[in-house]
Amino acid sequence: MIVEFSGFIIQKYEYFYFKPLETMTDPKERFEHLLNTLLLDRGDSGHVDEHLVSDRAFYECYVLSITHPRVKEKFQHFYGRFRKELTREIKALKKSGIIKAKNAELVSGFLIVLLEGKDIYWNMTEDDSVYVPLRKYLKEVAYRILADG
């Protein structure tokens, strides 16, 4: 049951991050969506709860991936697909001239680490006076890295 629940959670995350891109044709809109979604804060929009499960459920399953081989396999597969989709999107944005990222694979890994680190940090602080300015700074840094190459 835990393996199936992990799969369910992962499907919701994949849908949340990549499904909206299917209908977006403007590269600038796609870029904004990518950054806004990766650096989204729970308070930004009510639609987050419609598409995602709680961070607690996600991270509890993630912790199980350390000791449970089948759960680990699900998470490895998820992060592999996530990285692949981010890399594809970054290459498309680069081709359209929106960004100048030199190495799409490295940038994809960076964005995943930024996303996960941001969420873990928020869960530990839960202090918006610290988190909100940091989140804004992270978005600015991510934008510079992507835009400047």
DSSP file (Angstrom, degrees, kcal/mol; ACC not computed):
  #  RESIDUE AA STRUCTURE BP1 BP2  ACC     N-H-->O    O-->H-N    N-H-->O    O-->H-N    TCO  KAPPA ALPHA  PHI   PSI    X-CA   Y-CA   Z-CA
    1    1 A M     >        0   0    0      0, 0.0     4,-2.6     0, 0.0     5,-0.2   0.000 360.0 360.0 360.0 -38.6    0.0    0.0    0.0
    2    2 A I  H  >  +     0   0    0      2,-0.2     4,-2.6     1,-0.2     5,-0.2   0.896 360.0  51.7 -63.2 -39.8    2.8    2.4    0.8
    3    3 A V  H  > S+     0   0    0      2,-0.2     4,-2.1     1,-0.2    -1,-0.2   0.923 111.7  46.5 -63.4 -43.9    4.4    1.8   -2.7
    4    4 A E  H  > S+     0   0    0      2,-0.2     4,-2.3     1,-0.2    -2,-0.2   0.896 111.9  50.9 -65.7 -40.3    1.0    2.6   -4.3
    5    5 A F  H  X S+     0   0    0     -4,-2.6     4,-2.5     2,-0.2    -2,-0.2   0.906 108.6  51.9 -63.9 -40.8    0.5    5.7   -2.2
    6    6 A S  H  X S+     0   0    0     -4,-2.6     4,-2.4     1,-0.2    -1,-0.2   0.922 109.8  49.7 -59.5 -43.7    4.0    6.8   -3.2
    7    7 A G  H  X S+     0   0    0     -4,-2.1     4,-2.3     2,-0.2    -2,-0.2   0.891 109.4  51.8 -61.8 -40.2    3.1    6.3   -6.8
    8    8 A F  H  X S+     0   0    0     -4,-2.3     4,-1.9     2,-0.2    -2,-0.2   0.928 110.5  47.7 -61.4 -47.2   -0.1    8.3   -6.3
    9    9 A I  H  X S+     0   0    0     -4,-2.5     4,-1.9     1,-0.2    -2,-0.2   0.927 111.1  51.2 -60.1 -46.0    1.8   11.2   -4.8
   10   10 A I  H  X S+     0   0    0     -4,-2.4     4,-2.5     1,-0.2    -1,-0.2   0.896 106.8  53.7 -61.4 -42.1    4.3   11.2   -7.5
   11   11 A Q  H  X S+     0   0    0     -4,-2.3     4,-2.4     1,-0.2    -1,-0.2   0.902 107.3  51.9 -59.7 -41.3    1.6   11.3  -10.2
   12   12 A K  H  X S+     0   0    0     -4,-1.9     4,-2.3     1,-0.2    -1,-0.2   0.897 110.5  47.9 -63.5 -40.0    0.1   14.4   -8.6
   13   13 A Y  H  X S+     0   0    0     -4,-1.9     4,-2.4     2,-0.2     5,-0.3   0.916 111.0  50.2 -67.5 -42.8    3.4   16.2   -8.6
   14   14 A E  H  X>S+     0   0    0     -4,-2.5     4,-2.3     1,-0.2     5,-0.5   0.923 112.4  48.0 -60.9 -43.5    4.2   15.3  -12.2
   15   15 A Y  H  X5S+     0   0    0     -4,-2.4     4,-1.7    -5,-0.2    -2,-0.2   0.932 111.5  50.6 -61.4 -46.6    0.7   16.6  -13.2
   16   16 A F  H  <5S+     0   0    0     -4,-2.3    -2,-0.2    35,-0.2    -1,-0.2   0.901 117.0  37.6 -60.3 -44.8    1.1   19.8  -11.2
   17   17 A Y  H  <5S+     0   0    0     -4,-2.4    -1,-0.2    -5,-0.1    -2,-0.2   0.852 131.2  20.2 -79.9 -34.7    4.5   20.7  -12.7
   18   18 A F  H >X5S+     0   0    0     -4,-2.3     3,-0.7    -5,-0.3     4,-0.6   0.728 100.8  76.5-115.3 -23.8    4.2   19.7  -16.3
   19   19 A K  G ><<S+     0   0    0     -4,-1.7     3,-1.6    -5,-0.5     4,-0.4   0.911  93.8  55.4 -58.6 -45.3    0.5   19.3  -17.4
   20   20 A P  G >4 S+     0   0    0      0, 0.0     3,-1.2     0, 0.0     4,-0.4   0.805  97.6  65.4 -59.7 -27.1   -0.1   23.1  -17.7
   21   21 A L  G X4 S+     0   0    0     -3,-0.7     3,-0.8     1,-0.2    -2,-0.2   0.764  85.2  73.9 -65.7 -23.7    2.9   23.3  -20.1
   22   22 A E  G << S+     0   0    0     -3,-1.6    -1,-0.2    -4,-0.6    -3,-0.1   0.793 103.3  37.8 -61.8 -28.0    1.0   21.2  -22.7
   23   23 A T  G <  S+     0   0    0     -3,-1.2     2,-0.5    -4,-0.4    -1,-0.3   0.460  96.6  95.4-102.9  -2.3   -1.3   24.1  -23.5
   24   24 A M    <   +     0   0    0     -3,-0.8     0, 0.0    -4,-0.4     0, 0.0  -0.784  36.8 166.5 -93.8 126.5    1.3   26.9  -23.3
   25   25 A T        +     0   0    0     -2,-0.5    -1,-0.1     5,-0.0     3,-0.1   0.658  51.4  91.0-108.7 -22.7    2.9   28.0  -26.6
   26   26 A D     >  -     0   0    0      1,-0.2     4,-2.3     2,-0.0     3,-0.2  -0.651  66.3-149.6 -78.5 118.4    4.5   31.3  -25.6
   27   27 A P  H  > S+     0   0    0      0, 0.0     4,-2.4     0, 0.0     5,-0.2   0.860  96.8  53.0 -57.1 -37.6    8.1   30.5  -24.4
   28   28 A K  H  > S+     0   0    0      2,-0.2     4,-2.5     1,-0.2     5,-0.2   0.914 109.5  48.5 -65.4 -41.0    8.1   33.5  -22.0
   29   29 A E  H  > S+     0   0    0      2,-0.2     4,-2.5     1,-0.2    -1,-0.2   0.897 111.2  50.9 -63.3 -40.7    4.9   32.2  -20.4
   30   30 A R  H  X S+     0   0    0     -4,-2.3     4,-2.5     2,-0.2    -2,-0.2   0.902 110.3  49.7 -63.1 -41.6    6.4   28.7  -20.1
   31   31 A F  H  X S+     0   0    0     -4,-2.4     4,-2.4     2,-0.2     5,-0.2   0.931 111.8  47.3 -63.5 -46.9    9.5   30.1  -18.5
   32   32 A E  H  X S+     0   0    0     -4,-2.5     4,-3.0     1,-0.2     5,-0.3   0.911 112.1  51.0 -61.6 -42.4    7.5   32.1  -16.0
   33   33 A H  H  X S+     0   0    0     -4,-2.5     4,-2.8     2,-0.2     5,-0.3   0.932 109.1  51.6 -59.7 -45.4    5.3   29.1  -15.2
   34   34 A L  H  X S+     0   0    0     -4,-2.5     4,-2.4     2,-0.2    -2,-0.2   0.949 115.5  39.3 -58.5 -52.3    8.4   27.0  -14.6
   35   35 A L  H  X S+     0   0    0     -4,-2.4     4,-2.0     1,-0.2    -1,-0.2   0.923 117.2  49.5 -65.7 -43.9   10.0   29.4  -12.2
   36   36 A N  H  < S+     0   0    0     -4,-3.0    -1,-0.2    -5,-0.2    -2,-0.2   0.891 114.0  45.5 -64.3 -38.3    6.7   30.3  -10.4
   37   37 A T  H >< S+     0   0    0     -4,-2.8     3,-1.1    -5,-0.3    -1,-0.2   0.918 113.3  48.2 -72.2 -43.2    5.7   26.6  -10.0
   38   38 A L  H 3< S+     0   0    0     -4,-2.4    -1,-0.2    -5,-0.3    -2,-0.2   0.842 121.1  37.0 -65.9 -31.9    9.1   25.5   -8.8
   39   39 A L  T 3< S+     0   0    0     -4,-2.0    -1,-0.2    -5,-0.2    -2,-0.2   0.095  87.5 142.1-108.5  22.5    9.3   28.3   -6.3
   40   40 A L    <   -     0   0    0     -3,-1.1     2,-0.4     1,-0.0    -3,-0.1  -0.315  40.4-145.3 -65.0 143.7    5.7   28.4   -5.3
   41   41 A D    >>  -     0   0    0      1,-0.1     3,-2.5    -2,-0.0     4,-0.5  -0.867  22.8-118.0-107.7 146.2    4.7   29.0   -1.7
   42   42 A R  G >4 S+     0   0    0     -2,-0.4     3,-0.5     1,-0.3     6,-0.2   0.826 115.4  53.2 -51.2 -34.4    1.7   27.4   -0.2
   43   43 A G  G 34 S+     0   0    0      1,-0.2    -1,-0.3     5,-0.1     3,-0.1   0.544  88.5  82.3 -81.2  -5.8    0.1   30.7    0.4
   44   44 A D  G <4 S-     0   0    0     -3,-2.5     2,-0.3     1,-0.2    -1,-0.2   0.865 104.1  -1.5 -68.7 -36.0    0.5   31.8   -3.3
   45   45 A S    X<  -     0   0    0     -4,-0.5     3,-1.1    -3,-0.5     4,-0.3  -0.992  52.1-133.6-159.2 143.1   -2.6   30.1   -4.6
   46   46 A G  T >> S+     0   0    0     -2,-0.3     3,-0.6     1,-0.2     4,-0.6   0.700  98.4  76.3 -69.1 -18.4   -5.4   27.9   -3.5
   47   47 A H  H 3> S+     0   0    0      1,-0.2     4,-1.1     2,-0.2    -1,-0.2   0.669  77.3  75.0 -71.2 -13.6   -4.9   25.6   -6.5
   48   48 A V  H X> S+     0   0    0     -3,-1.1     4,-2.1     1,-0.2     3,-0.8   0.947  94.4  49.6 -61.1 -47.5   -1.8   24.0   -4.9
   49   49 A D  H <4 S+     0   0    0     -3,-0.6    -1,-0.2    -4,-0.3    -2,-0.2   0.777 104.3  60.1 -65.8 -25.9   -4.0   22.0   -2.5
   50   50 A E  H 3< S+     0   0    0     -4,-0.6    -1,-0.2     1,-0.2    -2,-0.2   0.845 117.8  28.3 -67.4 -33.0   -6.2   20.8   -5.4
   51   51 A H  H << S+     0   0    0     -4,-1.1     2,-0.3    -3,-0.8   -35,-0.2   0.651 117.0  52.3-107.3 -19.2   -3.3   19.1   -7.2
   52   52 A L     <  -     0   0    0     -4,-2.1     2,-0.2    -5,-0.2     3,-0.1  -0.803  69.0-129.3-119.4 158.9   -0.7   18.2   -4.5
   53   53 A V        -     0   0    0     -2,-0.3    -2,-0.1     1,-0.2    -3,-0.0  -0.476  53.1 -69.7 -91.4 174.6   -0.8   16.2   -1.3
   54   54 A S     >  -     0   0    0     -2,-0.2     4,-2.1     1,-0.1    -1,-0.2  -0.279  38.0-121.1 -65.7 151.5    0.7   17.7    1.9
   55   55 A D  H  > S+     0   0    0      1,-0.2     4,-3.1     2,-0.2     5,-0.3   0.868 113.3  61.5 -56.8 -35.9    4.4   18.1    2.1
   56   56 A R  H  > S+     0   0    0      1,-0.2     4,-2.3     2,-0.2    -1,-0.2   0.933 104.7  45.2 -59.8 -46.7    4.3   15.9    5.1
   57   57 A A  H  > S+     0   0    0      2,-0.2     4,-2.0     1,-0.2    -1,-0.2   0.916 114.2  50.1 -63.2 -42.6    2.9   13.0    3.2
   58   58 A F  H  X S+     0   0    0     -4,-2.1     4,-2.4     1,-0.2    -2,-0.2   0.952 114.5  42.6 -60.3 -50.1    5.4   13.5    0.4
   59   59 A Y  H  X S+     0   0    0     -4,-3.1     4,-2.7     2,-0.2    -1,-0.2   0.802 109.6  56.9 -72.7 -28.0    8.4   13.7    2.7
   60   60 A E  H  X S+     0   0    0     -4,-2.3     4,-1.7    -5,-0.3    -1,-0.2   0.914 111.4  43.9 -65.6 -40.4    7.2   10.7    4.8
   61   61 A C  H  X S+     0   0    0     -4,-2.0     4,-1.2     2,-0.2    -2,-0.2   0.898 111.7  54.2 -67.7 -39.2    7.2    8.6    1.6
   62   62 A Y  H >< S+     0   0    0     -4,-2.4     3,-0.8     1,-0.2     4,-0.4   0.931 106.5  51.1 -59.3 -45.1   10.5   10.1    0.7
   63   63 A V  H >X S+     0   0    0     -4,-2.7     3,-1.6     1,-0.3     4,-0.5   0.889 105.6  56.4 -60.1 -39.0   12.0    9.1    4.0
   64   64 A L  H >X S+     0   0    0     -4,-1.7     4,-2.8     1,-0.3     3,-0.9   0.794  93.3  70.2 -62.3 -26.4   10.7    5.5    3.4
   65   65 A S  H << S+     0   0    0     -4,-1.2    -1,-0.3    -3,-0.8    -2,-0.2   0.715  88.8  64.2 -65.2 -18.0   12.6    5.5    0.1
   66   66 A I  H <4 S+     0   0    0     -3,-1.6    -1,-0.2    -4,-0.4    -2,-0.2   0.857 120.7  17.8 -71.7 -34.7   15.8    5.3    2.2
   67   67 A T  H << S+     0   0    0     -3,-0.9    -2,-0.2    -4,-0.5    -1,-0.1   0.589 113.7  72.7-113.8 -14.4   14.9    1.9    3.6
   68   68 A H     X  -     0   0    0     -4,-2.8     4,-2.7     1,-0.2     3,-0.3  -0.893  63.0-158.7-109.9 108.0   12.2    0.6    1.3
   69   69 A P  H  > S+     0   0    0      0, 0.0     4,-2.3     0, 0.0    -1,-0.2   0.836  90.5  49.3 -57.0 -38.3   13.7   -0.5   -2.1
   70   70 A R  H  > S+     0   0    0      2,-0.2     4,-1.8     1,-0.2     5,-0.1   0.882 112.9  46.7 -72.0 -36.0   10.4   -0.4   -4.0
   71   71 A V  H  > S+     0   0    0     -3,-0.3     4,-2.3     2,-0.2    -6,-0.2   0.914 111.9  52.0 -68.0 -41.7    9.6    3.1   -2.7
   72   72 A K  H  X S+     0   0    0     -4,-2.7     4,-2.9    -8,-0.3     5,-0.2   0.913 107.2  52.8 -59.1 -42.9   13.1    4.2   -3.5
   73   73 A E  H  X S+     0   0    0     -4,-2.3     4,-2.4    -5,-0.2    -1,-0.2   0.900 108.4  50.5 -60.0 -41.6   12.7    2.9   -7.0
   74   74 A K  H  X S+     0   0    0     -4,-1.8     4,-2.5     2,-0.2    -1,-0.2   0.928 113.3  45.0 -61.8 -45.4    9.5    4.9   -7.5
   75   75 A F  H  X S+     0   0    0     -4,-2.3     4,-3.0     2,-0.2     5,-0.3   0.892 112.1  51.3 -68.7 -39.0   11.3    8.1   -6.3
   76   76 A Q  H  X S+     0   0    0     -4,-2.9     4,-2.2     2,-0.2    -1,-0.2   0.922 112.2  47.3 -61.8 -42.6   14.3    7.5   -8.4
   77   77 A H  H  X S+     0   0    0     -4,-2.4     4,-2.5    -5,-0.2     5,-0.2   0.923 112.6  49.9 -64.1 -43.9   12.1    7.0  -11.4
   78   78 A F  H  X S+     0   0    0     -4,-2.5     4,-3.1     1,-0.2    -2,-0.2   0.951 112.9  44.7 -59.2 -51.7   10.2   10.2  -10.6
   79   79 A Y  H  X S+     0   0    0     -4,-3.0     4,-2.6     1,-0.2    -1,-0.2   0.843 111.7  54.2 -66.7 -31.5   13.3   12.3  -10.1
   80   80 A G  H  X S+     0   0    0     -4,-2.2     4,-2.2    -5,-0.3    -1,-0.2   0.933 113.4  41.6 -63.7 -45.9   14.7   10.8  -13.3
   81   81 A R  H  X S+     0   0    0     -4,-2.5     4,-2.9     2,-0.2     5,-0.2   0.897 113.9  53.3 -67.0 -40.1   11.6   11.8  -15.3
   82   82 A F  H  X S+     0   0    0     -4,-3.1     4,-2.6    -5,-0.2    -2,-0.2   0.940 111.4  45.2 -59.8 -48.0   11.4   15.2  -13.5
   83   83 A R  H  X S+     0   0    0     -4,-2.6     4,-2.7     2,-0.2    -1,-0.2   0.901 113.0  51.4 -62.2 -41.9   15.0   15.9  -14.5
   84   84 A K  H  X S+     0   0    0     -4,-2.2     4,-2.4     2,-0.2    -2,-0.2   0.921 112.1  45.5 -62.7 -45.1   14.4   14.7  -18.1
   85   85 A E  H  X S+     0   0    0     -4,-2.9     4,-2.5     2,-0.2    -2,-0.2   0.910 113.8  48.8 -66.5 -41.9   11.3   16.9  -18.4
   86   86 A L  H  X S+     0   0    0     -4,-2.6     4,-2.8    -5,-0.2    -2,-0.2   0.920 111.6  50.1 -61.9 -42.7   13.1   19.9  -16.9
   87   87 A T  H  X S+     0   0    0     -4,-2.7     4,-2.5     2,-0.2    -2,-0.2   0.922 110.9  49.0 -61.6 -45.0   16.1   19.4  -19.2
   88   88 A R  H  X S+     0   0    0     -4,-2.4     4,-2.1     1,-0.2    -1,-0.2   0.921 113.6  46.8 -60.3 -44.4   13.8   19.2  -22.3
   89   89 A E  H  X S+     0   0    0     -4,-2.5     4,-2.5     2,-0.2    -2,-0.2   0.906 111.5  50.4 -66.4 -41.6   12.0   22.4  -21.2
   90   90 A I  H  X S+     0   0    0     -4,-2.8     4,-2.4     1,-0.2    -1,-0.2   0.906 110.2  50.3 -63.7 -41.9   15.3   24.2  -20.6
   91   91 A K  H  X S+     0   0    0     -4,-2.5     4,-2.5     2,-0.2    -1,-0.2   0.905 111.2  49.1 -62.3 -41.2   16.6   23.2  -24.0
   92   92 A A  H  X S+     0   0    0     -4,-2.1     4,-1.8     2,-0.2    -2,-0.2   0.905 111.7  48.6 -65.3 -41.2   13.4   24.4  -25.7
   93   93 A L  H  <>S+     0   0    0     -4,-2.5     5,-1.8     2,-0.2     6,-1.0   0.875 111.8  49.8 -66.3 -36.7   13.6   27.7  -23.8
   94   94 A K  H ><5S+     0   0    0     -4,-2.4     3,-1.3     1,-0.2    -2,-0.2   0.928 109.3  51.2 -65.5 -44.8   17.2   28.1  -24.8
   95   95 A K  H 3<5S+     0   0    0     -4,-2.5    -2,-0.2     1,-0.3    -1,-0.2   0.848 108.3  52.4 -61.4 -34.6   16.4   27.4  -28.4
   96   96 A S  T 3<5S-     0   0    0     -4,-1.8    -1,-0.3    -5,-0.2    -2,-0.2   0.569 116.2-116.1 -79.6  -7.7   13.7   30.0  -28.3
   97   97 A G  T < 5S+     0   0    0     -3,-1.3    -3,-0.2    -4,-0.5    -2,-0.1   0.512  84.3 116.7  88.6   4.6   16.2   32.6  -27.0
   98   98 A I  S   <S+     0   0    0     -5,-1.8     2,-0.3    -6,-0.2    -4,-0.2   0.875  81.5  18.5 -73.7 -37.5   14.4   33.1  -23.6
   99   99 A I        -     0   0    0     -6,-1.0    48,-0.3    -9,-0.2    -2,-0.2  -0.843  57.7-150.3-129.9 167.3   17.3   31.7  -21.6
  100  100 A K        +     0   0    0     46,-2.5    47,-0.2    -2,-0.3    46,-0.1   0.146  33.9 159.1-122.4  17.1   21.1   31.1  -22.2
  101  101 A A        -     0   0    0     45,-0.8     3,-0.3     1,-0.2    45,-0.1  -0.170  28.1-157.1 -49.4 124.7   21.7   28.2  -19.9
  102  102 A K  S    S+     0   0    0     47,-0.7     2,-0.5     1,-0.3    -1,-0.2   0.864  81.1  31.5 -75.9 -36.9   24.8   26.5  -21.1
  103  103 A N     >  -     0   0    0      1,-0.1     4,-2.4    46,-0.1    -1,-0.3  -0.873  63.4-172.6-129.1  98.2   24.2   23.0  -19.6
  104  104 A A  H  > S+     0   0    0     -2,-0.5     4,-2.3    -3,-0.3     5,-0.2   0.838  85.9  54.9 -60.8 -35.8   20.5   22.1  -19.4
  105  105 A E  H  > S+     0   0    0      2,-0.2     4,-2.1     1,-0.2    -1,-0.2   0.928 110.7  44.4 -65.9 -44.4   21.2   18.9  -17.4
  106  106 A L  H  > S+     0   0    0      1,-0.2     4,-2.5     2,-0.2    -2,-0.2   0.902 113.2  51.3 -65.8 -40.4   23.2   20.7  -14.7
  107  107 A V  H  X S+     0   0    0     -4,-2.4     4,-2.6     2,-0.2    -2,-0.2   0.894 107.8  53.3 -64.4 -38.9   20.5   23.5  -14.6
  108  108 A S  H  X S+     0   0    0     -4,-2.3     4,-2.1     2,-0.2    -1,-0.2   0.936 110.2  46.9 -60.6 -46.4   17.8   20.8  -14.2
  109  109 A G  H  X S+     0   0    0     -4,-2.1     4,-2.4     1,-0.2    -2,-0.2   0.909 111.2  52.4 -60.9 -42.1   19.6   19.3  -11.3
  110  110 A F  H  X S+     0   0    0     -4,-2.5     4,-2.7     1,-0.2    -2,-0.2   0.919 108.8  49.8 -59.3 -45.2   20.1   22.7   -9.7
  111  111 A L  H  X S+     0   0    0     -4,-2.6     4,-2.6     2,-0.2    -1,-0.2   0.876 110.3  49.9 -64.9 -37.6   16.4   23.5  -10.0
  112  112 A I  H  X S+     0   0    0     -4,-2.1     4,-2.8     2,-0.2     5,-0.3   0.931 112.5  46.9 -65.7 -44.4   15.4   20.2   -8.4
  113  113 A V  H  X S+     0   0    0     -4,-2.4     4,-2.7     2,-0.2     5,-0.3   0.904 112.7  50.5 -63.1 -40.5   17.9   20.9   -5.5
  114  114 A L  H  X S+     0   0    0     -4,-2.7     4,-2.4    -5,-0.2    -2,-0.2   0.932 112.3  47.2 -61.9 -46.4   16.5   24.4   -5.2
  115  115 A L  H  X S+     0   0    0     -4,-2.6     4,-2.2     2,-0.2    -2,-0.2   0.950 117.0  41.1 -60.4 -52.0   12.9   23.2   -5.1
  116  116 A E  H  X S+     0   0    0     -4,-2.8     4,-2.5     1,-0.2     5,-0.2   0.903 115.8  49.7 -68.3 -40.7   13.6   20.5   -2.5
  117  117 A G  H  X S+     0   0    0     -4,-2.7     4,-2.6    -5,-0.3    -1,-0.2   0.905 110.1  51.7 -63.1 -41.0   15.8   22.6   -0.4
  118  118 A K  H  X S+     0   0    0     -4,-2.4     4,-2.5    -5,-0.3    -2,-0.2   0.927 111.9  46.1 -60.2 -46.4   13.3   25.4   -0.4
  119  119 A D  H  X S+     0   0    0     -4,-2.2     4,-2.4     2,-0.2    -2,-0.2   0.912 113.1  48.2 -66.9 -42.5   10.5   23.1    0.8
  120  120 A I  H  X S+     0   0    0     -4,-2.5     4,-1.4     2,-0.2    -1,-0.2   0.930 112.9  49.1 -62.7 -44.3   12.6   21.4    3.5
  121  121 A Y  H  X S+     0   0    0     -4,-2.6     4,-2.3    -5,-0.2     3,-0.4   0.922 110.9  49.6 -61.9 -44.6   13.7   24.8    4.8
  122  122 A W  H  X S+     0   0    0     -4,-2.5     4,-2.4     1,-0.2    -1,-0.2   0.919 108.6  53.2 -61.6 -42.7   10.2   26.2    4.8
  123  123 A N  H  < S+     0   0    0     -4,-2.4    -1,-0.2     1,-0.2    -2,-0.2   0.793 112.9  45.0 -63.0 -27.1    9.0   23.1    6.7
  124  124 A M  H  < S+     0   0    0     -4,-1.4    -1,-0.2    -3,-0.4    -2,-0.2   0.824 124.8  29.6 -85.6 -33.3   11.7   23.7    9.3
  125  125 A T  H  <  -     0   0    0     -4,-2.3    -3,-0.2    -5,-0.1    -2,-0.2   0.908  66.5-177.6 -92.6 -48.1   11.2   27.4    9.8
  126  126 A E     <  +     0   0    0     -4,-2.4     2,-0.6    -5,-0.3    -4,-0.1   0.792  43.0 129.0  48.5  31.4    7.5   28.1    9.0
  127  127 A D    >>  -     0   0    0      1,-0.1     4,-2.8    -5,-0.1     3,-1.5  -0.917  45.1-166.5-117.5 102.4    8.4   31.7    9.6
  128  128 A D  H 3> S+     0   0    0     -2,-0.6     4,-2.2     1,-0.3    -1,-0.1   0.781  85.3  66.2 -62.3 -27.1    7.2   33.9    6.7
  129  129 A S  H 34 S+     0   0    0      1,-0.2    -1,-0.3     2,-0.2    -2,-0.0   0.784 115.6  30.0 -66.4 -23.9    9.3   36.9    7.8
  130  130 A V  H <> S+     0   0    0     -3,-1.5     4,-1.3     2,-0.1    -2,-0.2   0.821 123.8  47.2 -93.7 -44.2   12.4   34.8    7.0
  131  131 A Y  H  X S+     0   0    0     -4,-2.8     4,-3.1     1,-0.2     5,-0.2   0.891 102.7  58.0 -72.9 -43.3   11.0   32.6    4.2
  132  132 A V  H  X S+     0   0    0     -4,-2.2     4,-2.0     1,-0.2    -1,-0.2   0.925 110.4  42.2 -60.0 -49.0    9.2   35.2    2.0
  133  133 A P  H  > S+     0   0    0      0, 0.0     4,-2.2     0, 0.0    -1,-0.2   0.882 115.5  51.6 -65.5 -34.4   12.3   37.3    1.3
  134  134 A L  H  X S+     0   0    0     -4,-1.3     4,-2.9     2,-0.2    -2,-0.2   0.925 108.0  51.1 -65.5 -43.6   14.4   34.2    0.8
  135  135 A R  H  X S+     0   0    0     -4,-3.1     4,-2.1     1,-0.2    -1,-0.2   0.904 110.2  49.7 -59.8 -42.1   12.0   32.8   -1.7
  136  136 A K  H  X S+     0   0    0     -4,-2.0     4,-2.1    -5,-0.2    -1,-0.2   0.918 111.7  48.9 -62.1 -43.5   12.1   36.0   -3.6
  137  137 A Y  H  X S+     0   0    0     -4,-2.2     4,-2.6     2,-0.2    -2,-0.2   0.915 108.9  52.6 -63.1 -44.0   15.9   35.9   -3.6
  138  138 A L  H  X S+     0   0    0     -4,-2.9     4,-2.7     1,-0.2    -1,-0.2   0.893 108.9  50.4 -59.7 -40.1   16.0   32.3   -4.8
  139  139 A K  H  X S+     0   0    0     -4,-2.1     4,-2.6     2,-0.2    -1,-0.2   0.916 110.5  49.3 -65.1 -42.2   13.7   33.2   -7.7
  140  140 A E  H  X S+     0   0    0     -4,-2.1     4,-2.4     2,-0.2    -2,-0.2   0.915 112.9  47.1 -62.1 -43.4   16.0   36.1   -8.6
  141  141 A V  H  X S+     0   0    0     -4,-2.6     4,-2.5     2,-0.2    -2,-0.2   0.925 112.6  48.8 -65.0 -45.2   19.1   33.9   -8.5
  142  142 A A  H  X S+     0   0    0     -4,-2.7     4,-2.4     1,-0.2     5,-0.2   0.913 111.2  51.0 -61.1 -42.4   17.4   31.1  -10.5
  143  143 A Y  H  X S+     0   0    0     -4,-2.6     4,-3.4     2,-0.2     5,-0.3   0.930 110.7  48.2 -61.0 -45.8   16.3   33.7  -13.1
  144  144 A R  H  X S+     0   0    0     -4,-2.4     4,-2.7     1,-0.2     5,-0.3   0.919 111.4  50.1 -62.1 -43.2   19.9   35.1  -13.4
  145  145 A I  H  X S+     0   0    0     -4,-2.5     4,-1.0     1,-0.2    -1,-0.2   0.922 118.3  38.7 -61.5 -43.8   21.4   31.6  -13.7
  146  146 A L  H  < S+     0   0    0     -4,-2.4   -46,-2.5    -5,-0.2   -45,-0.8   0.907 120.9  43.5 -73.8 -41.8   18.9   30.7  -16.5
  147  147 A A  H  < S+     0   0    0     -4,-3.4    -2,-0.2   -48,-0.3    -3,-0.2   0.851 121.1  37.9 -74.8 -34.4   18.8   34.0  -18.2
  148  148 A D  H  <        0   0    0     -4,-2.7    -1,-0.2    -5,-0.3    -2,-0.2   0.602 360.0 360.0 -95.7 -12.4   22.6   34.7  -18.2
  149  149 A G     <        0   0    0     -4,-1.0   -47,-0.7    -5,-0.3    -4,-0.1   0.474 360.0 360.0  85.3 360.0   23.8   31.2  -18.8
